[in-house]
Amino acid sequence: MSTIKKNLEKNTHSLPPGSFGLPLIGETIDFLRDPNFGDKREQKYGRIFKTNILGRPTVVMSGPEANRFILQTHFDHFSWRDGWPKNFQELLGKSLFLQEGEEHKKNRRLLMPAFHGPALKNYFTTMVDTINRYLVKWSNLKHLTLLPEMKQMTFEVASILLLGSKPGTKTALLSQKFSELTAGLFTFPIKLPFTTYNSALKARYFLLNHLSE
């Protein structure tokens, strides 16, 4: 899925089929409530359709041809930084996810060695040890809700390998804060106490402080 850089409402070219929904909020409520939002729209309008989510007119493109068009052959026609909603930019900051052009290429090259070749082989033992520890933990539970446990295990592997963290309660807390952060990416950016977005901002500050240490 990709948000086109140009303002679609001002575009003089013909737009793909679809609906912008209600004024201001568009189809955001359906998007947040319905996990099959994209599939339903694709069945109705095809693999390229327009909508309005999170306060922005949006064109959704799905399928392998669309991915190739966006990620390879016409990469320079899209903006990753400007295409995402403001809450992405506020929560993720200047991360690689929101960089583009030469800045993105430069920083991606710096990170690539950590995810290829010999580096991956060195990760294997730590990954196996962590997974085995979780398997023992799960075998002693009477009831197991797998999704949150899998999320925590995956985060712990990444935290140990990439940040040098130690297994334990601190890593579990970091995993919880990361979940709170990501929950704020697809919600209304309302900065009021007890809102999901406000909790996401607090989690962001907590994680940044941990990284600074």
C-alpha positions as CSV (number, residue, x, y, z in Angstrom):
1,M,0.0,0.0,0.0
2,S,1.4,3.4,-0.9
3,T,0.2,7.0,-0.5
4,I,1.0,9.1,-3.6
5,K,2.9,12.2,-3.0
6,K,0.7,14.6,-4.9
7,N,-2.5,15.9,-3.4
8,L,-5.1,13.7,-5.1
9,E,-7.9,16.2,-4.5
10,K,-6.1,18.8,-6.7
11,N,-5.0,16.3,-9.3
12,T,-6.5,17.0,-12.8
13,H,-5.9,13.5,-14.0
14,S,-8.6,10.9,-13.7
15,L,-8.5,9.0,-10.4
16,P,-9.0,5.2,-10.0
17,P,-12.4,3.9,-8.8
18,G,-13.2,4.0,-5.1
19,S,-14.6,6.4,-2.5
20,F,-13.2,9.2,-0.4
21,G,-16.0,8.5,2.2
22,L,-17.2,11.1,4.6
23,P,-15.9,14.7,4.9
24,L,-12.6,15.0,6.9
25,I,-12.6,11.4,8.3
26,G,-13.1,9.7,5.0
27,E,-13.1,5.9,5.5
28,T,-10.8,6.0,8.5
29,I,-13.3,4.4,10.9
30,D,-13.8,1.4,8.5
31,F,-10.1,1.2,8.0
32,L,-9.3,1.0,11.7
33,R,-12.2,-1.3,12.6
34,D,-12.1,-3.8,9.7
35,P,-9.0,-5.9,9.2
36,N,-10.3,-6.9,5.8
37,F,-10.7,-3.3,4.7
38,G,-8.2,-3.6,1.8
39,D,-9.4,-7.0,0.6
40,K,-13.0,-5.8,0.4
41,R,-12.1,-2.6,-1.5
42,E,-9.9,-4.7,-3.8
43,Q,-12.8,-7.1,-4.6
44,K,-15.1,-4.1,-5.3
45,Y,-12.8,-1.8,-7.2
46,G,-9.8,-3.8,-8.3
47,R,-6.1,-3.7,-7.3
48,I,-5.9,0.0,-7.6
49,F,-8.4,2.1,-5.8
50,K,-8.8,5.5,-4.1
51,T,-9.9,6.1,-0.5
52,N,-9.4,8.6,2.3
53,I,-7.8,7.3,5.5
54,L,-6.1,9.0,8.5
55,G,-7.0,12.4,7.1
56,R,-5.4,11.9,3.7
57,P,-6.7,11.2,0.2
58,T,-5.0,7.9,-0.7
59,V,-4.4,5.5,-3.6
60,V,-4.0,1.9,-2.7
61,M,-2.0,-0.3,-5.1
62,S,-1.7,-4.1,-4.4
63,G,-0.2,-7.1,-6.0
64,P,3.3,-8.1,-7.3
65,E,3.1,-5.7,-10.3
66,A,2.3,-2.8,-8.0
67,N,5.1,-3.7,-5.6
68,R,7.6,-3.8,-8.5
69,F,6.3,-0.5,-9.8
70,I,6.6,1.2,-6.4
71,L,9.7,-0.4,-5.0
72,Q,11.9,-0.9,-8.1
73,T,11.0,0.5,-11.5
74,H,9.4,3.8,-10.5
75,F,10.9,4.2,-7.0
76,D,11.6,7.9,-7.6
77,H,7.9,8.7,-8.3
78,F,7.0,8.2,-4.7
79,S,7.9,9.9,-1.4
80,W,8.1,7.7,1.7
81,R,8.6,10.6,4.1
82,D,5.7,12.8,2.8
83,G,3.4,9.9,1.9
84,W,2.8,8.7,5.5
85,P,0.5,10.4,7.9
86,K,1.9,12.9,10.4
87,N,1.7,10.5,13.3
88,F,4.2,8.2,11.5
89,Q,6.6,11.1,11.1
90,E,6.2,12.1,14.8
91,L,6.5,8.6,16.2
92,L,9.2,7.3,13.9
93,G,11.3,10.5,13.6
94,K,14.2,10.3,11.1
95,S,14.3,6.5,10.9
96,L,15.3,4.7,7.8
97,F,11.6,3.9,7.2
98,L,10.9,7.6,6.5
99,Q,14.1,8.5,4.6
100,E,14.4,8.7,0.9
101,G,16.7,9.5,-2.0
102,E,20.5,9.6,-1.3
103,E,20.0,9.8,2.4
104,H,18.1,6.5,2.4
105,K,20.6,4.8,0.1
106,K,23.6,6.0,2.3
107,N,22.1,4.9,5.6
108,R,20.8,1.6,4.2
109,R,24.3,0.7,3.0
110,L,25.6,1.3,6.5
111,L,23.0,-1.0,8.0
112,M,23.1,-3.8,5.4
113,P,26.2,-5.7,6.9
114,A,24.3,-6.3,10.1
115,F,21.6,-8.3,8.1
116,H,23.7,-10.3,5.7
117,G,26.2,-13.1,5.4
118,P,28.5,-13.8,8.3
119,A,26.5,-11.6,10.6
120,L,23.4,-13.8,10.3
121,K,25.5,-16.9,11.0
122,N,26.7,-15.3,14.2
123,Y,23.1,-14.6,15.3
124,F,22.0,-18.2,15.1
125,T,23.2,-19.4,18.5
126,T,21.6,-16.5,20.3
127,M,18.3,-17.0,18.4
128,V,18.2,-20.7,19.2
129,D,19.0,-20.1,22.9
130,T,16.2,-17.5,23.1
131,I,13.7,-19.6,21.4
132,N,14.5,-22.7,23.6
133,R,14.1,-20.5,26.7
134,Y,10.6,-19.4,25.6
135,L,9.6,-23.0,24.7
136,V,10.5,-24.1,28.2
137,K,8.5,-21.1,29.6
138,W,5.5,-21.9,27.4
139,S,5.5,-25.6,28.3
140,N,5.0,-24.7,32.0
141,L,1.9,-22.5,31.3
142,K,-1.6,-23.8,31.7
143,H,-2.9,-21.3,29.2
144,L,-0.9,-19.7,26.3
145,T,-1.9,-16.7,24.2
146,L,0.6,-17.1,21.4
147,L,0.6,-13.8,19.6
148,P,1.9,-11.5,22.4
149,E,4.4,-14.1,23.4
150,M,5.7,-14.4,19.8
151,K,5.9,-10.6,19.6
152,Q,7.9,-10.5,22.8
153,M,10.2,-13.3,21.8
154,T,10.9,-11.7,18.4
155,F,11.6,-8.3,20.0
156,E,13.9,-9.9,22.6
157,V,16.0,-11.6,19.8
158,A,16.3,-8.2,18.0
159,S,17.0,-6.4,21.3
160,I,19.8,-8.8,22.3
161,L,21.5,-9.0,18.9
162,L,21.2,-5.3,17.8
163,L,21.2,-3.4,21.1
164,G,23.2,-5.7,23.3
165,S,20.3,-6.0,25.8
166,K,20.1,-8.7,28.4
167,P,17.2,-11.2,28.7
168,G,14.8,-10.4,31.5
169,T,12.2,-8.0,32.8
170,K,13.8,-5.0,31.2
171,T,13.5,-6.6,27.7
172,A,9.9,-7.5,28.5
173,L,9.2,-3.9,29.4
174,L,10.9,-2.7,26.2
175,S,8.8,-5.1,24.2
176,Q,5.7,-3.7,25.8
177,K,6.7,-0.1,25.1
178,F,7.4,-1.0,21.5
179,S,3.9,-2.4,21.2
180,E,2.5,0.8,22.6
181,L,4.5,2.8,20.1
182,T,3.3,0.8,17.1
183,A,-0.3,0.9,18.3
184,G,-0.1,4.7,17.8
185,L,0.7,4.4,14.1
186,F,-2.8,3.5,13.0
187,T,-4.9,5.6,15.3
188,F,-6.2,9.2,15.5
189,P,-3.3,11.5,16.5
190,I,-5.1,12.9,19.5
191,K,-2.7,14.1,22.3
192,L,-4.9,13.7,25.3
193,P,-4.4,11.7,28.4
194,F,-5.4,8.0,28.2
195,T,-5.5,8.0,24.4
196,T,-3.7,5.4,22.4
197,Y,-1.7,8.1,20.6
198,N,-0.6,9.8,23.8
199,S,0.6,6.4,25.2
200,A,2.5,5.9,22.0
201,L,4.3,9.2,22.4
202,K,5.3,8.3,26.0
203,A,6.6,4.9,24.8
204,R,8.6,6.7,22.1
205,Y,10.4,8.9,24.7
206,F,11.0,5.9,26.9
207,L,12.6,3.9,24.1
208,L,14.7,6.9,22.9
209,N,16.0,7.3,26.5
210,H,16.9,3.6,26.6
211,L,18.8,3.9,23.3
212,S,20.7,7.0,24.5
213,E,21.9,5.1,27.5
